[in-house]
Structures are given as C-alpha cells and as structure tokens.
Amino acid sequence: MKKAQEILKEFFGYDSFRPAQEEIISEILKGENVIAVLPTGAGKSLCYQIPALISDNYSIVISPLIALMKDQVDSINKNKKISAFINSTLEWIEIEKILNDIAFGKIKLLYVAPERLESKEFSERLKSMKPAYLFIDEAHCISEWGHNFRPSYTKLKAFIEFTGIKKVSAFTATATPEVVQDIIKQLDIKNPKVIVKGFERENIAISVYTTNKKRDKLLEILKTNQRPAIIYVSSRKKAEKLNEFLNLNKIKSEYYHAGLNNLIRRSIQDEFISGNIPIIIATNAFGMGIDKSDIRTVIHYDIPGSIENYYQEIGRAGRDGKPSSAILLFDEKDLSIHKYFIESAYPKKELIQQIYSGICDFAQVGVGSMPDKNIPINTDFLNLYTKQNISSGLLHSALTYLESAGYLKVNSSFTSNDSVKFVIDPNRMKQFLKSTDNDELKDLVLFLIRNFGSKIFNERISIDYQFIESNTGLSNNSQKELYNFLSDIGFAEFISLDGKETVTLLQPRVVKENLRLNYKLINELYLFAQEKLEKMRSFVYVNDCRFRYILKYFGQNAENYSCGKCDNCNSENPIKDIYSILLKLLKKKIYRLMIMIKILNSSICLMK
C-alpha cells in the first residue's frame, strides 16, 4: 500500500487511511471485485480514485450527479490535471479533446453519466482505449429495491459485457442487504467482496420524542441544543410556516426548499455555511454537497420515510468529530404524508395503461404507428382522459415504468426543443423567397437551408434559438413569429413546446392491454416501500440502542454494539419510561393473579 499512501498524501493531503478505506483499496488492487457500502462522509470516493490513479491505464467512474462529478474532478486536478468528466454540459469538441487526452495517457480517471453509455459509438471509443477499472458510484440506483432507482443504470451490465471489463466495483452510501444482493445480480458480478462498514457515528447522540405539541417541544430543544442546526420538514409550506414561527419567537432562522429561485437558494446556502444563518429549516432538497463540518444539531420535525433517508440526513451533523445531536419529533399523524407519497409512487395497472393511451391519443398516433415528433405531456388533457386529477408524482411514476419497459423516453423541459419542418417542395420555397419582401423571413429560411440542406424538408429539425440569433440577429420572439407565419400559410410545421416535458415513442403504439410491464414487481415495490416506512416507525418505538438498530438495518455486524449516547442507552427516553411503567403494571397484575391462584388452591385444599 506504499504507492497508495503516497497518492493519498500527494493528491488529497491526508497522512493515513480510515480502516474501511484501506481494506477496500487493498482488495481492489489485489484484483477483487468489491461491493462497498460506506455511509456519506466516510470517504468512499477515495476508494476508487486511488486505485484508478495507481493503475497503468485509465478508469471509468459512473456517476449520476453532474455537480458531484465536477467537484471531484476539480479537487483532483488542483494537484495535476489527470481527471475529467463527460456529460451533457460539454460541447462535442470538448468531449473529443478529453477522449484524445485519454488515448495519449494524460487522463487516468474519467467520470461519465450512465445515460452516456447508451451510445454505441461512445462505448466503442471507451472500449478501444482498454479501461483498467469500472467503478460504479451511487450503485443503489441500479436496484428497483433501492431508494433512487434510475433505469439508465440497468444498462450497465450490457456495457460491461460489451467492453469486456473484468475489474468492476460498486459503491453506495445507503444499501440494505437486499439491495446489495440485487446490485450483484444486476451487474452479474461473480463472487464479489462485500464490505459494509463505518455506519457507527460515535459523536452523534440520537433522541426521539413523541409529542403532538411539536412547536413547543422544538422551542425547548433549541434553547438547550447547540447550533448550527438543520431542521428537516416534510413540505415546502411547513418549512415556511415553521420559519415564521421561530422568527416570531426571536430565533434567527431561514427556510430552504426546491421551490425557491436558484439565486436565493444559493445565497441562503452560502449564508448558512459562512455562519451568518444559525438555523436552516429545509425539505430534503437541502444537504447534498453541503460542505459544513460543524453542524451541531439535526432535528427531524417530521419522520423520514425510510432509515436510509434518516441516516443520510443525521449524518450531516458533527462531521468534524465533535459531539452532536440528532433529534426526531414524532406524531403518528406524520405517517400519513409518507403513505400519500407511496401511493403516488406506485400507480395502479389501469392508470399506467390510461396514461399511455392518453399520450398517444393526444398526438393522434394510431395503433401500430410511430410519430415523427416528440409528444408534449399535456396534463390537462390526461386529467380529462383518465377522469381523475393525476398528481405529478403519479404521472412521473407511470412514465418511469413505461420508460424502463422500453415503450417511450421522457425528455425533460430542459432538453425538449421547439422544432420545425418545411412541408413544401424546395423549388416552391425558392420561388416564394424571390417574391416576398419580408427580409427577416428570407434571412431565417436561407440560414436554415444553408445549415440543414434538404434535411429540413424531410424531417423535423430541433431549433437552437440562441445559435440562430447569434448568426442572424433575430430574437427568440421574432423567430417564433416567423415560424408561426410559415405554419399559418402551410409552408412549415412548427411545434412550440413552451418549456413542457415531452415523450418520444420508442416503438409503434400498442393496444394498452398489450403493454408488457412487470405489474407484479410494481406491487412488490409498493409493499416494500410500506415495509420501509414501518421499519422507520419501529425505530421510534425500539427499546434497544438506536444505533444498533440502524447498523443491523444496513447489514453491519452489531452483535455487541452499544453507542452509549442515544436516549435508550442513557435511559432518558420517555418512550422507554412508558414501557417500564407498563411492564411494572403488568408484573403487579401477574403477581396479584398468582396470589389469587395460591389462595384459590389453598381454599380447594381446605375444602377437601
């Protein structure tokens, strides 16, 4: 491990490894395929970065998070430019330069989004350069039993087979034993070394309070617990109202959720990190990538939907190793919102079929046909079509199942472009341009023909408004007016999506009853989500060490473990006190019953 120690110091500035890191790196360097389950903050990225930097050739890291890719690449490249990422933010010429740098041995570590591997041409380029390792980060995304399933991850097995990569390791921060086994199955890894470690957080004291007067309890807790603090809530509205309540009680705080403007969110986040805001009230949109080691208290005002989410969120406390607190406020009513989320995530068979048919009918696609354009998702039409008000969660889930089965592809509003196609003969368009006095129209049409040639007369062309504006001087609105004019006179088909999501049909439309989806699996996943919520509820009422419960949940050996800090270990748990009282009462009743039986037996004996 001498070489690994040198790289650890040179690139990352550390003198020694943590125990789990050293074991994982050693196994990878020995040629073993490793499945590593390490919690957030345990330094799992080092476990694949160091073997990649030691190897003779380049290695591939699969990562679903663009921001995380950039952070890790920037961190490594501070010392020496030896790492790169390829994702949707790069232009073609930038991608070509990176691939050429790999071929010349300049890049040792390449981060790639899983969707990128769906391109056969791109995969062939990677294969030809003989990667040493394939590392899969956030590997729970490959499992439908995981908490963040992504269909693109399921294609990694085909990529492994295509490239012939033998050294494959997977990493995740939140995977139960069931998910670990599914990762192994989905990747078809033979005899992997499974390492589950580091879930103990010796400096975090966990407490749970059951109360229906949460606001009062929260004020009490904030008076006695240290700051900075994060308070997690289940909805945006609750974040705003709780923030108002704390401010009225002269407690400085701010709220944070995904509904805020990006600039405002960034400002709040920066103020919290710098220490100007001592308390943040947030939905689970807050926390990923937050580089703040001195968070002293994490409070869950509402119960999370799973142990995975709970553990990840409390793990943001005390990353500097100093004593910190994790406090959960619980009311049985809190479970209802999670039950609603579960209902929204697993639509019934009939609804999936109706949504598929509704999308096709909206675009007037007949059975056996395929459209030549993307179909906008019109929620108003789908609500009328299905005769119900479909929540965004249910719609998204139904589309995800249809996408994973290969019937369609969902295009986000960021990638869904307006499109145009000329529907008249090129000669007729030429005559029209000669006769028109509209110079702006001439400029636009001639520019499109020069750039796309006959293609624009035969197929729909995606419009890049910014590119056209930089070359013609025509603004977005001017271009749209001209496209609408061409459409009105029957010279073009112009589709404006107005920022809506679209879907692309990947195969001809089928009768809805013939959709081949794994409805049995969808039902099993629904029951599995219910079971996760029940295990979170059981955590509230457990009478054992709370951290032992968490360790056992993640499959870590916790036979003789006791954190010595949680409310149960310290016997300060109000729930535990209730159990003790009930047990004492039960013992008294049993004792009285035994006395009565003895008296009765004595009476019988006397009667004899």
N, C-alpha and C positions, 0 to 999 in steps of 0.2 A: 504493500500500500504506500510505499515511499513516494512513487510518482504521483499518486492521488493526493497525498499530503502536500506536495509541492504546488500542485494546481489549486488546491484549497486555499493556500496562503496567497499565491500569485494573483488569482482571479477574483477571489471572494474575501480575502483579508482575514480568514479565520485560522487559528493555530491548531484546532483539533475538531474531530467529527463528534456528533452526537452518536450514542451507541447504535441506534437503529440505522442511521446513515451509513456507518462504517460496515455494518453487516450486509446491507443491500448492495452497496458499491462493490464489496468483495465478491458477492455471489455473481453479480453481472459480469465482472472482469474475469471470473472463472468460466464464463460461457453459459451460465444458468439463465433460464427464462424466469423472471420474477414477477409476482403479483404483490405489490406493496400497498398496504393500507396504513397511511400515516395521517394524522389529523392536520388541519390547517395550522400553519405556524411551526410545524415540525421539520421544515426544510426538505421536503420531498424533491423539489426541483434540482437540488444539488446531486441527488441520487442518480439522475440521468445525465446531467450536464457534465459531471466529471468523467464518467466512462466515455462519453462522446468526445471530450477534449483529449483523452488519452489515446483513443483508437487511431489507427493508421488512415482510415478513410472517414468520410462524413457520416453523420447520423441524422435520422428524421425524428422530429418530435411532433406528434399530433396534438393540437390544442384547439379547443372550441372558442377561446376568448381572445379577440383581436388585441384588446388593451393589455392583457397578460403577456401575450407574445412580445409586444413592443417593449414592455417593461423589462422582461428577462433578456431580450436581445441587447437593449441599451445598457443594461447592467454589465453583461459580459464584455461588450465592446468598449467599455471605458478603458479596459486594460489593453486589449488588442482586438482589432476588427476581425473576428473569427466566427461570428454568428449572424444569421439573417432570418427573416420571415417572408413568406409569400402568402398574401391574402388579397381580398377584394379591394384593398386601399391602394394597390400598386398598379401602375401602367405596364403595358406589355414590355416596353423597352427596359424597365427596371427589373422585371422578372427575368428577362433574358440575361441581363448583366449578372444577377445572382446565380443563375444556373451555370453560366460560364465561369464564375469565380469558384463554384464547387468543383467543376471539371478540372480547374487548374490547382486545386488543393488549397485555396485561400479560405474556404468556409468549411468548418468542421461540424456545425450544428445548425440544422435547417428546421424552422418551425413552420408547420403547414396546417391549415384548417382542413377538417375531414372532407368537406364538400369538394375541395380542390382535387382530391384523388379520384373523383368520378370521371375526370377527363383521361381517356386512354393515352392520348398523346403526351400529356404531362407525366402520367405514371411511367410511360416508356422512357422518358428522359431521366427520371429518378432511377429507374432500374438499370439503365445503361451506365450510370456512374457508381454502381455497386455500393449501396449504403451498408455500413458496418452494423448498425443497430436500428431498430424501430422502437421508439418509446411512445407510449400512449398515455397522455395526461387526461385527467378527469374521466377515467375509464368507466366509471359508473354510468356514463351516458350511453354505453353500448347495451345496457341491460334494461329491458322494459320493467324490471322489478326495481330499478334504481329510481332516484327522485328527480332526475333531469334527463329523461330518455331523448336521444336525438337520432332519427332514422339514418342520417349520413354515417353514423358510427358503425352501423350494421354491415357496411360495405368494406370495412377494414380487412375482414377475413379474405375477401376476394383479392384485395390489394396485396396482402401478404403472400398469397398463393401465386399471384402474377409475377411479383418481383423476386420471389424465392428467398426472401429474408428469413434467416433462421433464428437470429437473436432478437426476440421480441419480449419486451417487458411493459407492464401496465401499472399505472399509479392512480390512486384515488384517496380523497380525504374522508369519504363517507360511504362505506360499503358494508352491509351486513354479510354474514357467511353465505346467505342465499344469493346475494348479488355477486360475491366473489366467484362462486361456482358458475354463475351464469356468464360472467366475463370470460372465464376459462373456456366454457363451452362455445361461446360466440366467436372467440378468436381461434379456437381449436388448438390451444397451446398444450403440448404434451408434457406431463409431469413438471409443472411449474413449481418453483419455490414460493410458497405463500408466507409473507411476513406481515403480521398485524402487530403494531407496537405504537407506543407513545401517546395513548389516549389519556393517561393519567395527567392531571394538572394539579400538582401538589399545592400550588399557591392560590387556588380558587376555592372559596367556601360557598357551597350551594345551600340555599334555603328555599322552602316552599311555604306559602301562607294561603290557606283557603279563607276567602272573605267575599262578602257581597257589598262591602264598602271599600272598594279599591282606592278611590281617590284619597280618602282619609289615611289608609294604610300607606299609600305612596308618599304622602307628605311626611308621615312618621319616619319612613325609611330614609328619605332624602335628608332629614335632619341629622341622622346618625351615620350615614354611609358617605364614603369619600367620593370625590369627583376627580376627573371627568367621568361622566356616566352616559350610557346609551339606554334609552327606554324603548323597547320594541312593542309595537301595537299591530293589530290585525288589519287596519284600514286607514286610508288617507284621511277620511273625515275625523276618525278618532285621534289621529296624530295632531290635527289642527286644534280640535277642541281641548285635548289634554294640555297642549302647549299654552292655550289661552288661560286655562285653569291655573297652571303653575305660575304664569306671569302675573295673574291677579293676586296670587299668594306670595308675590315678591321673590319668586325663584326665577333666575335668569335661564332661559332655555330657548330652543328654536326647533321647528319641525322640518322634516325632510321626507319627501316621497317622490315617486316617479312622475307624478302629475305636475311637478314644478318645472319651470323653464330651466334649460341646461345651465345657463349662466348663473342663475340663482342657486341651483343645486351645488355647482362648483364653488360658489362663494361661501355657502353655508359649510360645506365640507372643509374648505381651507381654514375658515374661522375656527371650526372645531379642532382641527389638527394643530393649529397655532396656539390654542388655549383660550381664545377670546370668547368662545361659547363653551360653558362648562357642561351643559346637558343637551343632548340631542334626542328628540322624540321621533322615531322613524318606523316606517314599514321595513320589510326585509330587503327593500331596494338599497338600504344603506349598509355598508360593511365590506363588500367585496373590494379588495385592493386598498383598504384604508390603512395607511402606514402610520399607526399611532400606538406606541407600545405601552403608554402609561394610563390606559383606561382602567379605572379602579372598580367600577360597578357596572354590571349589565343587568337591567331589570326587564323581565317579560311581563308586561301589563296584561297580555293575553297569552294563553298557552299556544306554543307552536304546534304544527300538525304532525310532527314526527320527531323522534330522538335525533335523527340526522340534522334537521334544521336547528333544533335546540342546542346541540353540541357545537355546531358550527358558529352559532351566534354567541354563546357564552365564551367561546374560545377567543373572542376579540378582547376579553378582559385580561389584564396582567401579563401581557407578552414580554414585559421587562423582568418577569420573575418575581415581582413584589406581591405581597398579599392583596387579593382582590375578592370581590363578591359577585355571585350570580344569584339573583332573587326572582322567583316565579310567584306571581299572584294568580290564584286560581278560583274560578267560579264555574260550576257545572254548566251554566248557560253559555260559557265561552266555546264549548264544543260545537254549538250549532253552526257557527260560521264555517268551521272546517268541514262539517258534514255537507254544507252547501257547496264548498269548493270541490269536494269529492264527487258530488252529484254532477257538477259542471264539467268535471274532467273525464267522465266515463259515460258518454251518451248511449242511449238505447239503440238497438239494431235498426228499428224503424226510422229514427231520426237521421241516422247516418245515410240511410237509403234515400230519404226525402231530400236531404241537403244536396246529395249528388245529383238527383234528378232535377232539383230546382236550379242548380247552376247550369246544367245542360239546357234546360228549357228556356232559361233567361237568354242564352246565346243562340237559341233555336237550332240546337245541334240534334240531329236525328239519330236514332239507334243505328250503330254501325258506321257513323260518320265521325270525322275529326275536324274541328275548326282550324282555320289558318291564322288565328289570332288568339291572344290571351283573353280570358273571360273575366271582367270585373266582378268582384264579390259584392252584390247588391243586397245588403241585409234587409232593407225594407221589403224587397221582392220575396226573399226567403221567408220572412215572417208571415207574409200573406200566403205564400205557397204551402208552408207547413201548418198554418193556422195556430201558431204559437209564437210567443216572444222569445226568440233564441238568444241566450246570453252570449257575450263574446267568448267566454270560456268554453261553452258547449260547442260553438261553431268552430273554434280553433282546434278542439279535440277531435271533432268529426273529420276535419280536413287533414289532421295529422294521421289518422288511421287510414284515410283514403290515399294519402301520400305514401305512407310506409308500405301499402299494398301495391303501389305502382300505377294507380289509376290517374293521378294528377300530380302536379308540382305547384306548391304555393309560392308566389312571388311577393315579397314584401313591398310596401308602398315606396320604399327607397330604391328598389330595383325595377319597379313597374314603370316603364316609359311609355309616353304617348307614341303613336305610330301612324304612318301614312303610306298609302299605295296609290299610284296613278292607275286609273281603270280605263283609260282611253288609249288608242293607238299612238305610238310615238310621233308619227307623221302629223296626226291631228293636233297633238300638243305643240308641235313645231309651228304649224300654221296659226294656232291660237296666240302664241308668243309674238309672232310677227304682227298680228292685228291689234294686240292690246296696248293701251297707253299707260298701264299701271307698271311703272318702273320697279317698284318694290316686289311685285309679283314676279316679274321677269327675273330679277336678281335671285329670288328664292328658288324658283323652279330650275333655272340654269345651274345654280350651285348644287342642287340635289342631283341633277342628271350628271353633272361633271364628277361628283363623288361616288354615285352609285350606279351609273350607267343604266343598262336595260333591267338591272335587278329591281329597281323601284317600280317598274311596270309589271313585274311578275310576282313579287312578294312584298309583304309588309316590312317597312323599314322603321327601326327604332329611332326616335328623334332626340338628338342631343342639342337642346336649345342654346346652351352656352357656347358650344362649338360653332354653331351656325351664326350666332350673334357676333362672335369674335371675327368671323370671316365676311359677314355681310352687313353688319351694323344694325340688323333688325332685332328689336327687343322680343322677349318671350310673347308679350301680348300681341305685338304686330304679326309675329309668325302665326300665332293661333288664329287671328282674324283672317289671314290669307289662306290657311288650311281649311278653315270653315267655309270660306268663299268657294274654293275649289271643290269642296264637298257639295255645297249647295247647287252648283251648276253641273254636277255629275261627272267631274273630271278626276275626282280623287275620293278615296275612303280615308277619313281621318277619325282616329279614335283617341279621345282625351280622357284619361283615367282620373284626373283631378286628385292625385295622391292616394287612390284606393288600392287595396290589395287586389291581386289578380291570381287566377289559376291557369295553368297550362295543362290541357288534357294530354296524357302520355300514351293513350291508346284509344281506339274508337269507342264511342259510348256503348254501354251495355244496358240491358234491362236491369232495373235496380235490384230485382230479386236474384239476379245472377252475379251480383258483386261477391267476390270471394275474399271475405275478411274473416279473420280469426275471432269470431264473436265470443267463443268460449274463453279465449285469452283475455279479451276486454272485460268479461265478467270476473275472471280470476283476479285481474289487476284492481278492479273495483273493490273486491273483498280484501285484497292485500292492503290497499290504502286505508280501509276501515280498520284493519288489524294494526297498522302502524299508529293510527290515532288512538286506538285502545291501549297500545303499549306506552304511549305518551301519558295517557290518563293513569295507567298503573304506576308510572314513575312518581306521580303526585302522591299516591297512597302507599308506596313501598315503605316498609318498616326497617329495611336494611340500609347499609351505606349507599348513598345515592350514586356515588361514582362507581361503586362496584356494579350497580345495575347498568350503568352506561357501558362499562368495559365488557360485561357479559353480552350486552346487546350487539356490540361490534365484533364479538368473537375473540376478544383478547382474554388470555388466561387470568382469571381474577379470583381463584380459589380462596386465597388467604388475604385478599386485599381489603384494606380499610383506609379511607382517606383521612380520618381523624379530624375533619374540618366541617363536614356538612352538618345540617341540623339534626339528622338522625344519629350520627356518630357522637355529637355533643349533647344528645338528649334534650335539645331545646326545641324540638319540633312540636308544634301544637297538635299536629295530626297524630304523632306518636303518643302524646299525652292522652288524647282521646282513646286511642287503642288501649293504653294502660288502664284507664278508668273502666272501659268496657270489660277488659279482662278481669279486673278486680271484682266487678259486679257479678260477672259470670261465675267466678270462683266462689263468691259468697253464696250464690244461688245453689251451686253444686254442693257446697258444704252443708247448707241448710237441708237440701234434699237427702244427703247422706245421713244426717242426724235423724230426719223423719223416718227414713227406711230402717235405721237402727231401732228407733222407738217402736216402729210397727212390728219389726221382727221380735223385739222383746215382749211386746203385747201378745203376739201369737204364741210365743213360747210359754207365757204365763197362762194363756187360755188352755194350752194343752195340759 
